[in-house]
Amino acid sequence: MNIHDTLPYAIKNGEFELYFQPQVEIATGRLNGVEVLLRWNSTDFGQLTPPRFISVAEEVGLVLPLSEWFLETACHQAVAWQLQGFPELPIAVNLSAIQFRHGNLEQIVGNALDDSGLAPYSLELELSESALQQQIDAGYADLQYINDRGVRLSLDDFTVNYSSLSYLKLFNIKKLKLKQSLVESVADNPVDFDMLSSIMKVAKSLNIKTIAEGVDNYRIFMYLHDLRCDEAQGGYFARPMSNTEFLQWRKSRHSEQALAA
């Protein structure tokens, strides 16, 4: 038995689960949003993260249905939290390059919003620079629709270069997710510190928010605080959690504040 054999039955058998990692406003400690992550609870291999099975899903033609299920389920979950009495909380969902390349993103996003009833401004779609570079012409109409609908776009693994800056203007990017390797070494590498400082200046000049992932300790957090990064996520605040764990974590944060260092 291998992953190739079992993956085609995983969605039908309900083996996939959403996990959630809080995104925190650095200046205040307020919970600003949550990134939605995918986990496969395989009966044969235990819990697997996407790097273990996404390439297989691509090989067997399951990336698109899996990605569609992921987005729709995330939107429904965000609405379910509201119905449970929690304040509205934006969710961030990563788009795969294959989703973007396939060309029906407008329909997939529209269906997810319409079926769930989630307000478009509560959905943030993360796109990689590489996906944009590969499909900048073919994907323009889809991204324009997403912008017009009110869904927010963020650019993942951001570093400063000419092409990156052009994307910010062309696609009305609302948030930059800083490259994790820069974040992790900001306290020890002056070059990476200067790079992040430059990014902050560019983002603020364009009124774009910045978020750092991989913030796993107080030292990194304080460097980001001094650089005036807007948001952060990582082990310093909370690891990715199941829905039950996330709701317990959220309830313990009276008024969703008290996370500041």
C-alpha positions in Angstrom: 0.0 0.0 0.0 1.3 3.4 -0.9 0.1 7.0 -1.1 -0.7 6.7 -4.8 -3.1 3.9 -4.0 -4.9 5.5 -1.0 -5.1 9.2 -2.0 -7.9 8.8 -4.5 -10.2 7.6 -1.7 -9.2 10.1 0.9 -11.7 12.9 0.1 -14.6 10.5 -0.2 -13.6 8.9 3.1 -13.5 12.2 4.9 -9.8 11.9 5.7 -8.8 15.5 5.1 -9.1 18.1 7.9 -8.6 21.8 8.2 -6.0 23.2 10.6 -5.7 26.8 11.6 -2.9 29.1 12.6 -3.6 32.6 14.1 -2.4 35.7 12.5 -1.7 38.4 15.1 -1.3 42.1 14.9 2.2 42.8 16.2 1.5 46.2 17.8 -1.5 45.2 19.8 -1.5 41.4 20.0 -5.0 41.3 18.5 -6.1 38.3 16.5 -6.5 39.7 13.0 -7.1 36.5 11.0 -6.2 32.9 10.5 -4.4 30.9 7.9 -6.2 27.8 6.9 -4.0 24.7 6.4 -4.7 21.2 5.1 -3.9 17.9 6.8 -4.5 14.4 5.7 -5.4 12.0 8.4 -4.4 8.8 6.6 -5.5 5.5 8.1 -2.3 3.9 6.7 0.3 6.7 7.1 -0.9 8.9 10.0 -1.3 12.6 9.7 0.4 14.1 6.6 1.1 17.7 5.6 0.8 18.9 2.0 4.5 18.5 1.1 4.0 14.7 1.6 1.0 14.3 -0.7 0.5 17.3 -3.1 3.0 16.1 -5.7 1.2 12.7 -5.7 -2.2 14.6 -6.0 -0.7 16.3 -9.1 0.4 13.0 -10.6 -3.0 11.4 -10.2 -5.1 14.5 -11.2 -6.6 15.2 -7.8 -5.1 18.7 -7.1 -8.0 20.6 -8.5 -10.8 18.7 -6.7 -8.8 18.7 -3.5 -8.1 22.5 -3.8 -11.8 23.2 -4.5 -12.9 21.1 -1.5 -10.3 23.0 0.7 -11.5 26.4 -0.3 -15.2 25.6 0.0 -14.7 23.9 3.4 -12.7 26.8 4.7 -15.4 29.3 3.7 -18.1 27.2 5.4 -16.0 27.0 8.5 -15.5 30.7 8.7 -19.3 31.2 8.5 -19.9 28.4 11.1 -17.7 30.3 13.6 -19.9 33.4 13.2 -23.0 31.3 13.7 -21.4 30.0 17.0 -21.2 33.6 18.2 -17.6 34.4 17.4 -16.6 37.8 15.9 -16.1 37.8 12.1 -12.5 36.6 11.4 -10.8 36.8 8.0 -9.4 33.6 6.6 -6.3 33.2 4.4 -6.3 30.3 1.9 -3.3 29.4 -0.4 -4.0 29.0 -4.1 -1.9 26.4 -5.8 -0.1 27.2 -9.1 -2.2 24.5 -10.8 -5.4 26.1 -9.7 -4.3 29.4 -11.0 -3.1 27.8 -14.3 -6.3 25.9 -14.9 -8.3 29.0 -15.7 -11.6 28.6 -13.8 -10.6 30.4 -10.6 -13.5 32.8 -11.1 -16.0 30.0 -10.9 -14.3 28.2 -8.0 -14.1 31.3 -5.8 -17.5 32.5 -6.7 -19.1 29.1 -5.9 -17.3 29.0 -2.5 -18.5 32.4 -1.5 -22.1 31.9 -2.8 -22.5 28.5 -1.3 -21.1 29.4 2.1 -22.5 32.9 2.4 -19.0 34.2 3.5 -18.5 38.0 2.9 -15.9 38.4 0.2 -13.8 40.8 2.3 -13.4 38.0 4.9 -11.5 35.8 2.3 -7.8 36.4 1.5 -6.2 34.3 -1.3 -2.5 33.8 -1.2 -0.7 33.6 -4.5 3.0 32.9 -5.0 5.2 35.1 -7.2 6.2 32.1 -9.3 2.5 31.4 -10.1 2.0 35.0 -11.2 5.1 35.0 -13.3 4.0 31.8 -15.1 0.4 32.9 -15.7 0.4 36.6 -15.6 -1.5 37.0 -18.9 -3.8 33.9 -18.6 -4.7 34.7 -15.0 -5.3 38.4 -15.2 -9.1 38.1 -15.8 -9.6 35.8 -12.9 -7.7 38.0 -10.5 -9.6 41.0 -11.8 -12.8 39.3 -11.0 -11.6 38.4 -7.5 -10.6 42.0 -6.9 -14.0 43.2 -8.2 -15.8 40.8 -6.0 -14.0 42.2 -2.9 -11.8 39.3 -2.1 -8.3 40.3 -0.8 -5.1 39.1 -2.5 -1.8 38.6 -0.8 1.6 37.8 -2.3 3.4 34.9 -0.7 7.2 34.5 -0.2 7.8 38.2 -1.0 11.2 39.7 -1.7 12.0 43.0 -3.3 12.6 42.9 -7.0 11.3 44.8 -10.1 8.8 42.2 -11.1 7.4 41.9 -7.6 6.7 45.6 -7.5 4.9 45.5 -10.8 2.6 42.8 -9.4 1.7 44.9 -6.4 0.3 47.6 -8.7 -1.2 45.4 -11.4 -3.2 43.1 -9.1 -4.1 45.4 -6.2 -2.2 43.3 -3.7 -3.4 44.0 -0.1 -0.8 42.1 1.9 2.7 40.8 1.6 3.7 37.6 3.3 7.4 37.8 3.9 9.7 35.1 2.8 10.1 32.7 5.8 13.9 32.3 5.4 14.3 36.1 5.8 12.1 36.1 8.9 13.9 33.2 10.5 17.3 34.9 10.1 16.4 38.5 10.7 18.0 38.5 14.1 21.3 37.0 13.0 21.8 38.2 9.4 22.3 41.9 8.7 21.6 41.5 5.0 18.2 39.9 5.7 17.4 42.6 8.2 18.1 45.3 5.6 16.0 43.4 3.1 13.1 43.2 5.4 13.5 46.9 6.3 13.4 47.8 2.6 10.2 45.7 2.2 8.5 47.5 5.1 9.3 50.8 3.5 7.9 49.8 0.1 4.8 48.3 1.6 4.0 51.3 3.8 4.5 53.7 0.8 1.9 51.7 -1.1 -0.4 51.2 1.9 0.0 47.4 1.9 0.1 45.4 5.0 3.0 43.0 5.8 2.9 39.7 7.6 5.7 37.4 8.8 5.4 33.7 9.1 7.8 31.4 11.0 7.9 33.8 14.0 8.9 31.1 16.6 10.5 33.1 19.4 10.5 36.4 21.2 13.8 37.6 19.7 12.4 37.4 16.1 9.2 39.0 17.3 11.0 42.0 18.7 13.0 42.5 15.5 9.8 42.5 13.5 8.2 44.9 16.1 11.1 47.3 15.6 10.8 47.1 11.9 7.1 47.9 12.2 5.9 44.8 10.5 2.1 44.7 10.7 1.3 41.0 11.5 2.9 37.7 12.4 2.2 34.0 12.7 4.3 31.2 14.1 5.1 29.1 17.1 5.6 32.2 19.3 1.9 32.7 19.2 0.4 29.3 18.4 1.1 26.3 16.3 -1.4 25.1 13.6 -4.4 23.7 15.4 -7.4 21.6 14.7 -10.8 23.3 14.9 -11.5 22.2 18.4 -8.0 23.3 19.6 -8.4 26.7 17.8 -11.8 27.4 19.4 -10.4 26.6 22.8 -7.4 28.9 22.1 -9.7 31.6 20.9 -12.0 31.5 23.8 -9.1 31.9 26.2 -8.1 35.2 24.6 -10.8 37.5 26.2 -11.9 39.9 23.5 -9.1 38.5 21.4 -6.5 40.7 22.8 -3.8 39.9 25.4 -1.2 38.4 23.0 1.2 41.3 23.0 4.6 40.6 24.4 
